[in-house]
Amino acid sequence: MGTEILKLILNLSLSLRPLLIVALVAALPAACAALAGTPTATSPPAPMVDSPTAFPTGPSAGRVRPAAVAGSWYPGDPDQLSGLVDDMLASAEPVDGAPIGLLVPHAGYAYSGPVAATGFAQLENGEYEIAVIIASDHRAPLSASISVWAEGGFETPLGVVPVDEDVAQALIEADSLIAFDPAAHEGEHPIEIELPFLQRVCPDCRIVPVLMGDDGERTVKALADALLSVLRGRKAVVIASSDLSHYPSYQDARAVDGATLSAIKAGDVARVRATIADLMAQDISNLATCACGQGAILATMKVAQGLGADTVTILGYANSGDSPQGDRERVVGYGAVMFWRYEPPDLTDAQRGELLSLARGAIASHLEHDAALDDEVDDPALRRRSGVFVTLEKEGQLRGCVGRTRADLPLHRAVQRTAVSAATEDPRFPPLRADDLRDVTIEISILSPFRAVTDVEQIEVGTHGLIIFKDGRQGLLLPHVPVEQGWDRGTYVDHLCHKASLPADCWQEGATLFSFTAVVFGEE
């Protein structure tokens, strides 16, 4: 499963690598991002030459926490910083949906900046007034057990980000484990490092900075419950600031981080905790931790789910070995994950008709003129990024069925390209001829994001499509297939195994299952 997750995001990670070169950070940060010295080193990174003597500040009452790592972990010059952050954000791939929760890394921008950008860029899909940023303490004194910076703001070279003092105070009053402990925040980097991204994508957002002194279940529950009690009805996003594996080799990091991300994608807090415990027990060389902000991740998952998130999307992955400055013998992993609520497209008859017309036109253009047809549309509903299957039938019999499971293209464009593939690239059938097209009917299935299946009892025949990964093979069946064939749940999953060229009971051990739903419509 970890390997499959990394395969799904490898293309995104590689597309971000050129940006790693432009980030002007002199040395790997200490603590989470440090690769030099011992795993527990906490000495500050070397300063950058552009480190300013003072930062611009905006109006903010109360105590302002000064920037601690500007000029070393990220540029200290405001113009250079804003230009760098904007470049990284512009290169991030948008997905459909607005985050309720995010996981983003917090190393120096030369190493984790592009991955962090893939998370923050998604905030442009929603409206937010508050960003709760949760991290684990990285240096003494540790929070006991949760410290909220409750007044004033946090300073960066781009100005002061104000704290939402009402929410911060409400958190402190919600549980005895939560307090305002300024000393715990002094010199800490994992909240500060996220702020320039937030300042560029959500300049009017107020923040609630939270540090956790431990990741025990009592602490995670206390913070999650408190946040759920104060955030309902507010335009808020909860952000976990955490890197992934620390100090294994490049290949070991990819395996460890793939397993951790797979557990996070399943949306099961207990599974994440158990997966990390199992990985730490495997005696992997130089592995100091699987996630330096485990508590922050678990609390964010709980809060996002409590606020309605039902979908988890892995946005990006890399490790410090992907950077030109990185040492592949000793790396730190970085992942970006979005927790959000999927809303299926509610298309009108006219919109469905337009998509079917685009599909037919694209096939005709290819068959008659050997030309690609990528017509543009203005309708925002048809520009959502979605996975798509296109099914062709001739005289009631299947004539081609091909899909794109990744939501990496706008819907109208995905429909056009997938329609041509269904007509010409389904290996079960010869390519369609131009004079065949008039006898063909077209059906379009718009896919939801995939959701991990942790128990086959979760599968609803007629509602869920399925995809299985096992032993390097995969198979997919659309939601209507078991209904048409009269299969029950067990037969459905057995036939899914057959689709992947695996034994009928392959799903019972060592396989990874995902479910999805689909909006299906077709020509008369």
C-alpha positions as CSV (number, residue, x, y, z in Angstrom):
1,M,0.0,0.0,0.0
2,G,2.8,2.4,0.9
3,T,4.4,1.8,-2.5
4,E,1.0,2.4,-4.3
5,I,0.5,5.7,-2.5
6,L,4.0,6.9,-3.5
7,K,3.4,5.8,-7.1
8,L,0.2,7.9,-7.1
9,I,2.1,11.1,-6.1
10,L,5.5,10.5,-7.7
11,N,4.7,12.6,-10.7
12,L,3.7,15.5,-8.6
13,S,6.8,15.2,-6.5
14,L,9.1,15.2,-9.4
15,S,7.4,18.1,-11.0
16,L,8.2,20.2,-8.0
17,R,11.9,19.4,-7.9
18,P,13.1,22.4,-10.0
19,L,11.7,24.7,-7.4
20,L,13.9,23.2,-4.8
21,I,16.9,24.8,-6.5
22,V,15.6,28.4,-6.3
23,A,15.0,28.4,-2.6
24,L,18.0,30.2,-1.1
25,V,18.6,28.5,2.2
26,A,22.2,28.1,3.3
27,A,22.0,24.9,5.4
28,L,19.6,22.3,6.5
29,P,17.6,23.3,9.5
30,A,18.2,21.7,12.8
31,A,15.6,19.5,14.6
32,C,13.0,18.2,12.1
33,A,14.9,19.3,9.0
34,A,18.5,18.8,10.2
35,L,20.6,16.2,8.4
36,A,23.9,17.2,10.0
37,G,24.8,16.3,13.5
38,T,22.9,14.0,15.8
39,P,19.2,13.3,15.5
40,T,18.6,15.4,18.6
41,A,20.6,18.4,17.6
42,T,18.8,21.7,18.3
43,S,21.4,24.3,17.4
44,P,20.1,27.1,15.1
45,P,20.9,27.0,11.4
46,A,23.4,29.2,9.8
47,P,22.1,32.7,9.0
48,M,21.4,33.8,5.5
49,V,23.2,36.8,4.1
50,D,19.9,38.7,3.5
51,S,18.8,38.5,7.1
52,P,17.3,41.9,8.0
53,T,17.8,43.8,11.1
54,A,14.1,44.4,11.6
55,F,10.8,43.1,10.2
56,P,7.8,45.2,9.1
57,T,4.9,44.9,11.5
58,G,1.2,45.6,11.2
59,P,-1.2,46.7,13.9
60,S,-1.6,44.1,16.6
61,A,-2.5,44.4,20.2
62,G,-0.9,42.3,22.8
63,R,2.3,40.3,22.8
64,V,4.0,39.6,19.4
65,R,6.2,36.6,19.0
66,P,9.2,37.6,16.9
67,A,10.4,35.6,14.0
68,A,13.1,33.1,15.1
69,V,14.3,31.4,11.8
70,A,13.8,34.1,9.1
71,G,17.0,34.5,7.2
72,S,18.1,30.9,7.7
73,W,15.2,28.5,7.2
74,Y,13.5,30.8,4.8
75,P,14.5,34.2,3.3
76,G,14.5,37.2,5.6
77,D,14.1,39.8,2.8
78,P,10.3,40.4,2.3
79,D,10.5,40.8,-1.5
80,Q,12.6,37.7,-1.9
81,L,10.4,35.7,0.5
82,S,7.1,36.7,-1.2
83,G,8.5,36.0,-4.7
84,L,9.8,32.6,-3.6
85,V,6.5,31.6,-1.9
86,D,4.4,32.8,-4.9
87,D,6.5,30.8,-7.3
88,M,6.0,27.6,-5.2
89,L,2.3,28.2,-4.9
90,A,1.9,28.8,-8.6
91,S,3.5,25.4,-9.4
92,A,1.2,23.5,-7.0
93,E,-1.5,21.5,-8.7
94,P,-5.1,22.4,-7.5
95,V,-7.6,19.7,-6.7
96,D,-11.3,19.9,-6.3
97,G,-12.6,20.8,-2.9
98,A,-11.7,23.1,0.0
99,P,-9.6,21.8,3.0
100,I,-11.1,21.4,6.4
101,G,-7.7,20.1,7.6
102,L,-4.2,20.0,6.2
103,L,-0.9,18.2,6.9
104,V,2.1,20.2,5.7
105,P,5.9,19.9,6.3
106,H,8.0,22.5,8.2
107,A,11.6,22.2,7.1
108,G,13.7,24.8,5.3
109,Y,12.1,26.0,2.1
110,A,14.9,24.6,0.0
111,Y,13.8,21.1,1.1
112,S,10.1,21.0,2.0
113,G,8.8,24.3,0.6
114,P,7.4,22.9,-2.6
115,V,5.6,20.2,-0.8
116,A,4.1,22.6,1.7
117,A,3.0,24.8,-1.2
118,T,0.8,21.9,-2.5
119,G,-1.1,22.0,0.7
120,F,-1.5,25.8,1.1
121,A,-2.5,26.3,-2.5
122,Q,-5.7,24.4,-1.8
123,L,-6.8,27.1,0.6
124,E,-7.7,29.2,-2.5
125,N,-10.6,26.9,-3.0
126,G,-12.4,28.0,0.2
127,E,-13.2,31.0,2.4
128,Y,-11.3,31.1,5.8
129,E,-11.1,33.5,8.7
130,I,-9.1,31.3,11.1
131,A,-6.2,28.9,10.7
132,V,-5.4,26.8,13.7
133,I,-1.8,25.6,13.3
134,I,-0.8,22.6,15.5
135,A,2.8,21.4,16.0
136,S,4.8,19.4,18.5
137,D,7.4,21.0,20.7
138,H,10.9,20.5,19.2
139,R,13.0,22.1,22.0
140,A,12.8,22.7,25.8
141,P,10.8,23.9,27.6
142,L,8.1,21.5,26.5
143,S,4.4,22.4,26.7
144,A,2.6,20.8,29.6
145,S,0.7,19.5,27.8
146,I,-0.8,22.0,25.2
147,S,0.3,25.6,24.8
148,V,-1.7,28.2,22.8
149,W,-0.2,31.5,22.0
150,A,-3.2,33.5,23.1
151,E,-2.6,37.2,22.3
152,G,-1.0,39.6,19.8
153,G,0.4,37.7,16.9
154,F,3.4,36.0,15.2
155,E,5.9,38.1,13.2
156,T,7.5,37.2,9.8
157,P,9.3,39.3,7.3
158,L,5.9,39.9,5.6
159,G,4.4,41.4,8.8
160,V,2.5,40.3,11.9
161,V,-0.2,37.6,11.6
162,P,-2.8,38.3,14.3
163,V,-4.0,35.7,16.7
164,D,-7.7,35.1,17.1
165,E,-7.7,35.9,20.8
166,D,-11.4,34.9,21.3
167,V,-10.8,31.3,19.9
168,A,-7.4,31.0,21.7
169,Q,-9.0,32.0,25.1
170,A,-11.9,29.7,24.5
171,L,-9.5,26.8,24.0
172,I,-7.7,27.6,27.2
173,E,-11.0,27.6,29.1
174,A,-12.1,24.3,27.5
175,D,-9.6,22.0,29.1
176,S,-7.1,22.1,32.0
177,L,-4.4,20.6,29.7
178,I,-4.4,23.8,27.6
179,A,-2.6,27.0,28.7
180,F,-0.9,30.1,27.4
181,D,2.8,29.3,27.9
182,P,4.9,31.9,25.9
183,A,8.2,30.2,26.9
184,A,7.2,27.0,25.1
185,H,6.9,29.0,21.8
186,E,10.2,30.9,22.0
187,G,12.6,29.8,19.3
188,E,10.2,27.1,17.9
189,H,10.1,26.9,14.1
190,P,7.2,24.6,13.0
191,I,4.4,27.2,13.3
192,E,6.4,30.2,12.1
193,I,7.7,28.4,9.0
194,E,4.1,27.9,7.7
195,L,3.1,31.6,8.1
196,P,4.5,33.1,4.9
197,F,2.5,30.6,2.9
198,L,-0.7,31.5,4.8
199,Q,0.1,35.3,4.4
200,R,0.1,34.9,0.7
201,V,-3.0,32.7,0.2
202,C,-5.1,34.0,3.1
203,P,-3.8,37.5,4.0
204,D,-6.8,38.2,6.2
205,C,-6.7,35.0,8.2
206,R,-6.2,35.1,12.0
207,I,-4.2,32.3,13.6
208,V,-4.4,30.1,16.6
209,P,-0.8,28.7,17.2
210,V,-0.8,25.5,19.2
211,L,2.1,23.5,20.5
212,M,1.8,19.9,22.0
213,G,4.2,18.7,24.6
214,D,3.3,15.0,24.0
215,D,1.2,12.9,21.6
216,G,-0.6,10.7,24.1
217,E,-4.2,9.8,23.5
218,R,-5.4,12.0,26.4
219,T,-3.6,15.0,25.0
220,V,-4.8,14.4,21.5
221,K,-8.4,13.9,22.6
222,A,-8.3,17.0,24.8
223,L,-7.1,19.3,22.0
224,A,-9.5,17.7,19.4
225,D,-12.5,18.0,21.7
226,A,-11.6,21.6,22.6
227,L,-11.2,22.6,19.0
228,L,-14.5,21.0,17.9
229,S,-16.3,22.9,20.7
230,V,-15.0,26.3,19.5
231,L,-14.7,26.0,15.7
232,R,-18.2,24.8,14.7
233,G,-19.9,27.4,12.5
234,R,-16.6,29.3,11.9
235,K,-14.7,29.6,8.6
236,A,-11.7,27.7,9.9
237,V,-9.0,25.3,8.7
238,V,-6.9,23.1,11.0
239,I,-3.3,22.6,9.9
240,A,-0.9,20.0,11.3
241,S,2.7,21.1,10.9
242,S,4.8,17.9,10.7
243,D,7.6,16.3,8.8
244,L,7.6,12.5,8.3
245,S,10.5,10.1,8.7
246,H,13.8,11.3,10.2
247,Y,17.2,10.2,9.2
248,P,16.8,6.8,7.3
249,S,18.2,6.3,3.9
250,Y,16.4,7.6,0.8
251,Q,14.8,4.2,-0.1
252,D,13.9,3.4,3.5
253,A,12.3,6.8,3.9
254,R,10.1,6.2,0.8
255,A,8.9,2.9,2.2
256,V,8.3,4.2,5.7
257,D,6.7,7.4,4.6
258,G,4.5,5.5,2.1
259,A,3.2,3.3,4.9
260,T,2.5,6.3,7.1
261,L,0.8,8.2,4.4
262,S,-1.3,5.1,3.5
263,A,-2.5,4.9,7.1
264,I,-3.3,8.7,7.1
265,K,-5.2,8.2,3.8
266,A,-7.4,5.5,5.4
267,G,-8.7,8.2,7.8
268,D,-8.3,6.0,10.8
269,V,-6.5,7.7,13.8
270,A,-5.9,4.4,15.5
271,R,-4.4,2.9,12.4
272,V,-2.0,5.8,12.1
273,R,-0.8,5.4,15.6
274,A,-0.5,1.6,15.2
275,T,1.3,1.9,11.9
276,I,3.9,4.3,13.3
277,A,4.4,2.0,16.3
278,D,4.9,-1.0,14.1
279,L,7.4,0.9,11.9
280,M,9.4,2.1,14.9
281,A,9.6,-1.5,16.1
282,Q,11.2,-2.8,12.9
283,D,14.7,-1.5,13.7
284,I,15.1,0.4,10.5
285,S,18.5,1.9,10.3
286,N,18.7,5.5,11.6
287,L,15.0,5.9,11.8
288,A,14.5,8.3,14.8
289,T,10.7,9.0,14.2
290,C,8.1,8.5,11.5
291,A,6.5,11.9,12.2
292,C,7.8,14.6,14.5
293,G,4.3,15.9,14.8
294,Q,2.4,12.7,15.3
295,G,0.1,14.3,17.9
296,A,-0.6,17.2,15.6
297,I,-1.5,14.9,12.8
298,L,-3.9,12.8,14.9
299,A,-5.6,15.9,16.4
300,T,-6.0,17.4,13.0
301,M,-7.6,14.2,11.6
302,K,-10.0,14.1,14.5
303,V,-11.0,17.7,14.2
304,A,-11.4,17.6,10.4
305,Q,-13.6,14.5,10.6
306,G,-15.6,16.1,13.4
307,L,-16.2,19.1,11.1
308,G,-17.4,17.0,8.2
309,A,-14.3,15.8,6.3
310,D,-15.0,12.5,4.6
311,T,-12.2,12.4,2.1
312,V,-8.4,12.3,2.3
313,T,-6.2,13.3,-0.6
314,I,-2.4,12.9,-0.7
315,L,-1.2,16.1,-2.4
316,G,2.5,15.6,-2.6
317,Y,5.6,13.8,-1.3
318,A,9.3,14.3,-1.4
319,N,12.2,13.9,1.0
320,S,15.4,15.9,1.5
321,G,17.3,13.5,-0.7
322,D,15.3,14.9,-3.7
323,S,16.9,18.3,-3.1
324,P,20.2,19.1,-4.9
325,Q,21.7,19.8,-1.4
326,G,20.3,16.6,0.1
327,D,22.3,13.5,1.3
328,R,20.5,10.3,0.3
329,E,22.1,8.4,3.1
330,R,20.3,10.4,5.8
331,V,17.0,12.1,4.9
332,V,13.8,13.6,6.2
333,G,10.5,13.0,4.6
334,Y,7.8,15.5,3.7
335,G,4.2,15.0,2.9
336,A,1.2,17.2,2.1
337,V,-2.3,15.8,2.8
338,M,-5.8,17.4,2.6
339,F,-8.8,16.4,4.6
340,W,-12.0,17.6,3.0
341,R,-15.6,16.9,2.2
342,Y,-16.5,15.6,-1.2
343,E,-19.7,17.0,-2.8
344,P,-20.7,15.1,-5.9
345,P,-21.3,17.2,-9.0
346,D,-25.0,18.2,-9.3
347,L,-25.1,18.6,-13.1
348,T,-28.1,19.9,-15.0
349,D,-29.4,18.1,-18.1
350,A,-27.8,20.8,-20.2
351,Q,-24.4,20.3,-18.5
352,R,-24.6,16.5,-19.0
353,G,-25.6,17.0,-22.6
354,E,-22.6,19.3,-23.1
355,L,-20.2,16.7,-21.7
356,L,-21.7,14.0,-23.9
357,S,-21.4,16.3,-26.9
358,L,-17.8,17.0,-26.1
359,A,-17.1,13.3,-25.9
360,R,-18.7,12.5,-29.2
361,G,-17.0,15.4,-30.9
362,A,-13.6,14.4,-29.6
363,I,-14.0,10.9,-30.9
364,A,-15.2,12.1,-34.3
365,S,-12.3,14.5,-34.6
366,H,-9.8,11.8,-33.9
367,L,-11.4,9.2,-36.2
368,E,-12.1,11.5,-39.1
369,H,-9.2,13.9,-39.0
370,D,-6.6,12.3,-36.7
371,A,-6.8,15.5,-34.7
372,A,-7.1,16.1,-30.9
373,L,-10.1,18.1,-29.9
374,D,-9.6,19.9,-26.6
375,D,-12.5,22.4,-26.7
376,E,-12.6,24.8,-23.8
377,V,-15.7,25.6,-21.7
378,D,-16.6,28.5,-19.4
379,D,-18.9,26.6,-17.0
380,P,-17.1,26.2,-13.6
381,A,-19.0,23.0,-13.0
382,L,-17.4,21.4,-16.1
383,R,-14.0,22.6,-15.1
384,R,-13.8,20.7,-11.8
385,R,-11.0,18.2,-11.6
386,S,-12.4,14.7,-11.6
387,G,-11.6,11.2,-12.4
388,V,-13.7,9.9,-15.3
389,F,-14.7,6.7,-17.1
390,V,-16.2,6.7,-20.6
391,T,-18.1,3.6,-21.7
392,L,-19.1,2.9,-25.3
393,E,-21.8,0.5,-26.4
394,K,-22.8,-0.7,-29.8
395,E,-26.2,-2.4,-30.3
396,G,-26.4,-2.9,-26.5
397,Q,-22.9,-4.6,-26.3
398,L,-19.8,-3.2,-24.7
399,R,-17.5,-1.6,-27.3
400,G,-14.9,0.1,-25.1
401,C,-14.4,1.4,-21.6
402,V,-11.4,3.4,-20.4
403,G,-11.0,5.7,-17.4
404,R,-8.7,8.2,-15.7
405,T,-8.7,7.5,-12.0
406,R,-6.6,10.6,-11.1
407,A,-8.4,13.9,-10.8
408,D,-5.6,15.7,-12.6
409,L,-7.5,17.3,-15.4
410,P,-10.6,19.6,-15.6
411,L,-13.7,17.5,-16.2
412,H,-14.4,18.6,-19.7
413,R,-10.9,17.9,-20.8
414,A,-10.8,14.5,-19.0
415,V,-14.0,13.5,-20.8
416,Q,-12.7,14.4,-24.2
417,R,-9.4,12.6,-23.8
418,T,-10.9,9.5,-22.1
419,A,-13.6,9.2,-24.8
420,V,-10.9,9.0,-27.5
421,S,-9.0,6.4,-25.5
422,A,-12.2,4.3,-25.0
423,A,-12.7,4.4,-28.8
424,T,-9.2,3.5,-29.8
425,E,-7.1,2.0,-26.9
426,D,-9.3,-0.6,-25.1
427,P,-7.2,-3.7,-25.7
428,R,-10.3,-5.9,-25.7
429,F,-11.6,-4.4,-28.9
430,P,-10.2,-3.2,-32.2
431,P,-10.1,0.6,-32.6
432,L,-13.4,2.2,-33.6
433,R,-13.8,3.3,-37.2
434,A,-15.4,6.5,-38.2
435,D,-18.4,4.9,-39.8
436,D,-19.0,2.9,-36.5
437,L,-19.5,6.0,-34.4
438,R,-23.1,6.7,-35.5
439,D,-24.1,3.3,-34.0
440,V,-22.3,3.9,-30.7
441,T,-23.9,5.3,-27.5
442,I,-21.7,7.0,-24.9
443,E,-21.9,6.8,-21.1
444,I,-19.9,9.0,-18.7
445,S,-19.1,8.1,-15.1
446,I,-17.6,11.0,-13.0
447,L,-15.7,9.5,-10.1
448,S,-15.4,10.6,-6.5
449,P,-12.0,10.5,-4.9
450,F,-10.9,7.1,-3.6
451,R,-11.5,6.2,0.0
452,A,-9.7,3.4,1.8
453,V,-11.8,0.4,2.8
454,T,-10.8,-1.0,6.1
455,D,-13.7,-3.4,6.4
456,V,-15.5,-5.1,3.5
457,E,-18.8,-4.6,5.4
458,Q,-18.4,-0.9,4.5
459,I,-19.0,-1.8,0.8
460,E,-22.5,-1.0,-0.5
461,V,-23.4,-2.9,-3.6
462,G,-24.9,-0.4,-6.2
463,T,-23.3,2.6,-4.5
464,H,-19.6,1.9,-4.4
465,G,-17.2,1.2,-7.1
466,L,-14.0,-0.6,-6.1
467,I,-10.3,-0.7,-6.9
468,I,-7.8,-3.2,-5.6
469,F,-4.0,-3.2,-5.3
470,K,-2.0,-6.3,-4.6
471,D,1.3,-7.8,-5.7
472,G,1.8,-5.1,-8.3
473,R,-1.5,-5.7,-9.9
474,Q,-4.7,-3.7,-9.8
475,G,-8.3,-4.0,-10.9
476,L,-11.3,-1.7,-11.0
477,L,-15.1,-2.2,-11.3
478,L,-17.6,0.6,-11.6
479,P,-20.6,0.8,-9.2
480,H,-23.2,-0.4,-11.6
481,V,-21.4,-3.6,-12.5
482,P,-22.4,-5.8,-9.5
483,V,-26.0,-4.6,-9.9
484,E,-26.1,-5.6,-13.6
485,Q,-24.5,-9.0,-12.8
486,G,-26.6,-9.7,-9.7
487,W,-23.6,-10.1,-7.4
488,D,-23.7,-9.9,-3.6
489,R,-20.9,-8.2,-1.7
490,G,-18.6,-11.2,-1.5
491,T,-19.1,-12.1,-5.1
492,Y,-18.4,-8.5,-6.1
493,V,-15.0,-8.4,-4.3
494,D,-14.1,-11.9,-5.7
495,H,-14.8,-10.6,-9.3
496,L,-12.7,-7.5,-8.5
497,C,-9.8,-9.9,-7.8
498,H,-10.4,-11.6,-11.2
499,K,-10.3,-8.2,-12.9
500,A,-6.8,-7.8,-11.4
501,S,-5.8,-11.3,-12.7
502,L,-5.6,-12.5,-9.1
503,P,-7.3,-15.5,-7.3
504,A,-10.9,-14.9,-6.2
505,D,-10.1,-14.5,-2.5
506,C,-7.1,-12.3,-2.9
507,W,-8.8,-9.4,-1.0
508,Q,-8.8,-11.4,2.2
509,E,-5.1,-10.9,3.0
510,G,-2.4,-8.4,1.9
511,A,-4.6,-6.5,-0.5
512,T,-5.5,-2.8,-0.4
513,L,-9.1,-1.8,-1.3
514,F,-10.5,1.6,-2.1
515,S,-14.1,2.5,-2.8
516,F,-15.6,5.4,-4.8
517,T,-18.9,6.6,-6.0
518,A,-19.9,7.8,-9.4
519,V,-22.3,10.1,-11.1
520,V,-23.4,8.2,-14.3
521,F,-25.3,9.5,-17.3
522,G,-25.4,8.6,-21.0
523,E,-27.0,9.1,-24.4
524,E,-30.4,7.7,-25.1
